[in-house]
Amino acid sequence: MTSIACILLAAGTGTRFGGDKLLYPLNGKPMAAHAIELHAALPYACRILITQRRHTAIASLAEANGFLIGYNDKPERGIASSIRIALELLSLQPCAPEGILFGVCDQPYLRAETVLRLIDRFCTQPGRIIAPSANGRRGNPVIFPALFFDELAALTGDTGGSKVIHSHPETLLTVPADAAELADLDVRPQSP
């Protein structure tokens, strides 16, 4: 089986949400716990979570679920800074993955079955970028093959993996998903 590392990005400031959205209680647990627990149960070569030092609860939960923790205490530098920190930490690990799944912690409705379909597709097409899609819209998480690790490490500012995908559209393969799974909660849910 192809080896894949999982990197969860959880260092954002939650500005649009109006505060620490990753600790926002959703269905009885912090929002970030949904992603951490989902990915902890899946077959990765290694797992890394990038967060801020002030998010001790998130870091503790991730560590308890088998994640290595990297810290980005200046997330205002943009998502590329979290990607670089994660890739540096990954380079120090004994696992040498053929691909990296980059995920976020504000998609609480993402299902394990969908992620497993992404992993299965990558195992059969290990040179391709694999992403979920719903209603013609690509979402997260995304698996990048080793071919693009250097390009990901060279990203700057608030530019993430989308730049790599736009530079290599011919390598993208999408897997159908439910639109609700791909929704990220950037704004606080309205009370009924």
C-alpha positions as CSV (number, residue, x, y, z in Angstrom):
1,M,0.0,0.0,0.0
2,T,1.2,3.5,-0.8
3,S,2.3,5.4,2.3
4,I,0.6,8.8,3.0
5,A,1.3,11.3,5.7
6,C,-1.5,13.3,7.2
7,I,-1.0,17.0,7.9
8,L,-3.8,18.9,9.6
9,L,-3.6,22.7,9.6
10,A,-5.0,24.3,12.8
11,A,-3.1,27.5,13.3
12,G,-5.6,30.0,11.9
13,T,-6.8,32.9,13.9
14,G,-10.5,32.4,13.3
15,T,-11.0,36.1,12.5
16,R,-14.1,35.6,10.3
17,F,-15.5,33.2,12.8
18,G,-15.2,35.8,15.6
19,G,-12.8,33.9,17.8
20,D,-11.3,30.4,18.4
21,K,-13.4,28.4,16.1
22,L,-11.4,25.3,16.6
23,L,-12.5,25.1,20.2
24,Y,-16.1,26.0,19.3
25,P,-18.4,23.2,20.7
26,L,-20.1,21.3,18.0
27,N,-22.1,18.1,18.7
28,G,-20.6,17.9,22.2
29,K,-16.9,18.4,21.4
30,P,-14.6,21.1,20.1
31,M,-14.7,21.5,16.3
32,A,-11.1,20.5,15.9
33,A,-11.7,17.2,17.7
34,H,-13.9,16.0,14.8
35,A,-11.0,16.2,12.4
36,I,-8.4,14.9,14.8
37,E,-10.4,11.8,15.7
38,L,-11.4,11.2,12.1
39,H,-7.8,11.2,10.8
40,A,-6.4,9.4,13.9
41,A,-8.5,6.3,12.8
42,L,-7.2,6.2,9.2
43,P,-4.1,4.4,7.9
44,Y,-1.4,7.0,7.6
45,A,2.4,6.5,7.8
46,C,2.5,9.5,10.2
47,R,0.3,12.3,11.4
48,I,1.2,16.0,12.0
49,L,-0.9,18.8,13.4
50,I,0.2,22.4,13.1
51,T,-1.4,24.8,15.7
52,Q,-0.5,27.7,17.9
53,R,1.1,27.2,21.3
54,R,-1.9,28.9,22.9
55,H,-4.1,26.0,21.7
56,T,-2.9,23.6,24.3
57,A,-6.2,21.7,24.4
58,I,-6.0,21.0,20.6
59,A,-2.3,20.0,20.8
60,S,-3.0,17.7,23.8
61,L,-5.9,16.0,22.0
62,A,-3.9,15.6,18.8
63,E,-0.9,14.2,20.7
64,A,-3.2,11.7,22.5
65,N,-4.4,10.6,19.1
66,G,-0.9,9.9,17.7
67,F,-0.1,13.3,16.0
68,L,3.2,15.0,16.1
69,I,2.7,18.7,16.9
70,G,4.3,21.6,15.2
71,Y,3.7,25.2,16.2
72,N,3.1,28.3,14.1
73,D,2.7,31.2,16.5
74,K,2.6,33.7,13.7
75,P,-0.2,32.5,11.5
76,E,-0.7,36.0,10.2
77,R,2.2,35.2,7.9
78,G,-0.3,33.0,6.0
79,I,-1.1,29.4,5.4
80,A,2.2,28.8,3.6
81,S,4.1,29.3,6.8
82,S,2.1,26.4,8.4
83,I,2.8,24.2,5.4
84,R,6.5,24.9,5.6
85,I,6.6,24.1,9.3
86,A,4.8,20.8,8.7
87,L,7.1,19.8,5.9
88,E,10.1,20.6,8.0
89,L,8.8,18.4,10.8
90,L,7.9,15.7,8.4
91,S,11.4,15.7,6.9
92,L,12.7,14.7,10.4
93,Q,10.5,11.7,10.7
94,P,11.4,8.1,9.7
95,C,8.4,7.8,7.5
96,A,9.1,8.7,3.8
97,P,5.6,9.1,2.4
98,E,4.8,9.0,-1.3
99,G,2.0,11.5,-0.6
100,I,0.7,14.0,1.9
101,L,-2.9,14.6,2.7
102,F,-3.4,18.2,3.8
103,G,-6.5,18.7,5.8
104,V,-8.1,21.4,7.9
105,C,-9.9,21.3,11.2
106,D,-13.0,23.2,10.4
107,Q,-14.8,20.6,8.3
108,P,-16.6,18.8,11.1
109,Y,-18.9,16.9,8.7
110,L,-16.2,15.2,6.6
111,R,-16.7,11.4,6.7
112,A,-14.0,8.7,7.0
113,E,-15.5,6.9,3.9
114,T,-14.8,10.0,1.7
115,V,-11.2,10.2,3.0
116,L,-10.7,6.5,2.4
117,R,-11.9,7.0,-1.2
118,L,-9.3,9.7,-1.6
119,I,-6.6,7.4,-0.2
120,D,-7.7,4.5,-2.4
121,R,-7.6,6.7,-5.5
122,F,-4.1,7.9,-4.6
123,C,-2.9,4.3,-4.2
124,T,-4.0,3.5,-7.7
125,Q,-2.8,6.9,-9.2
126,P,0.2,7.9,-7.0
127,G,1.5,10.6,-9.3
128,R,-1.8,12.5,-9.2
129,I,-3.2,15.2,-6.9
130,I,-6.4,13.8,-5.4
131,A,-9.2,16.0,-4.0
132,P,-12.9,15.7,-3.2
133,S,-15.4,17.5,-5.3
134,A,-19.1,18.3,-4.9
135,N,-21.3,20.2,-7.4
136,G,-18.2,20.9,-9.5
137,R,-16.4,22.6,-6.6
138,R,-13.1,21.1,-5.3
139,G,-12.6,20.9,-1.6
140,N,-10.4,19.7,1.2
141,P,-8.6,17.5,2.1
142,V,-6.2,17.1,-0.8
143,I,-3.5,14.5,-1.3
144,F,-0.3,15.7,-3.0
145,P,2.3,13.3,-4.4
146,A,6.0,13.6,-3.5
147,L,6.6,15.2,-6.9
148,F,5.1,18.4,-5.5
149,F,6.7,18.5,-2.0
150,D,9.4,21.0,-3.0
151,E,6.8,23.2,-4.7
152,L,4.6,23.2,-1.5
153,A,7.6,24.1,0.6
154,A,8.3,27.1,-1.7
155,L,4.9,28.6,-1.2
156,T,4.7,32.0,0.5
157,G,2.2,34.3,2.2
158,D,-1.5,33.2,2.3
159,T,-1.1,30.8,-0.6
160,G,-1.8,27.2,0.0
161,G,-1.9,24.0,-2.2
162,S,-4.4,25.6,-4.6
163,K,-1.5,27.4,-6.2
164,V,0.2,24.0,-6.9
165,I,-3.0,22.6,-8.3
166,H,-3.5,25.6,-10.6
167,S,0.0,25.2,-11.8
168,H,-0.6,21.5,-12.7
169,P,-4.3,21.1,-13.5
170,E,-3.6,18.0,-15.6
171,T,-2.6,16.1,-12.5
172,L,-5.8,16.7,-10.6
173,L,-8.2,13.8,-10.0
174,T,-11.4,14.4,-8.1
175,V,-13.5,12.0,-6.0
176,P,-17.2,12.7,-5.5
177,A,-18.2,13.8,-2.1
178,D,-21.3,15.3,-0.4
179,A,-21.3,19.1,-0.4
180,A,-22.1,19.2,3.4
181,E,-18.8,17.3,4.1
182,L,-16.7,19.8,2.2
183,A,-18.2,22.9,3.9
184,D,-15.8,24.6,6.3
185,L,-17.2,26.6,9.1
186,D,-15.7,30.1,8.6
187,V,-18.5,31.9,10.3
188,R,-20.2,31.1,13.6
189,P,-23.4,29.0,13.1
190,Q,-26.6,30.9,13.7
191,S,-28.6,30.0,16.7
192,P,-32.1,28.7,15.8
